[in-house]
Amino acid sequence: MGEDAGAGNLPPGFRFFPSDEELVHHFLRRKASMLPCHPDIIPTLDLLHLDPWDLHSKALKGGKYWYFFSHRTENRATPNGYWKQVGVDEFVKDVGMKKTLIFYVGDTSGGMKTNWIMHEYCLLDCEASSSRSNGRKLSRKKGQVKAGAANYRWVVCRVYESGHSIQPCSQDEAMELSCLDEIFLSFDDYDEVSLPK
């Protein structure tokens, strides 16, 4: 499913650009509950079989982002690399969690960092989080799956290639410019241009 396939389900002039909360609440929650989602435009993909540069023909494209559903897994290896989590999980209101991952080319022992970034959203697992907070272990017989546990196997992913290459640097050298900073800095180029009078 490419940009045209997903766009065909939307009225002319509409673009797919959901917030984190909309992704989790409207799309992921409905997918996990096996309820229809209108419009049904986000495809289901197997993350283990796709490198990020293969998404353009399979995932839904919205602007510079690619969206897809997948099953939650700890193994995020692909044919040519792997996704590695960076930072800590963030809460998405009271409905889910957001992980940030970066794609590395090669194997886990010496992969090369790329500028591909994935935000992986999952539903909050109420049972697991409440039992952890109470200090109790979940008691479940081997092979028994509790009703509703399958709901927490789904994730929705937003993947994009960042505009600048990611280079290792010290924290003193790290500086991120806002959009306005970049616009104002670009005005310096106009000092050299002479305008007709």
ABEGO torsion letter per residue (X at the ends): XBAAAAAAABBBGBBBBBBAAAAAAAAAAAAAAGBBBOBBABBBBBAAABBAAAAAAABBBBEABBBBBBBBBABABBAAEBBBBBEBBBBBEAABBBBBBBBBBEBAAABBBBABBBBBBBBBBAAAAAAAAAGBBBBBBBGBBBBGAAAAABBBBBBBBBABBBBBBBAAABBBBBAAAAAAAAAAAAAABBBBX
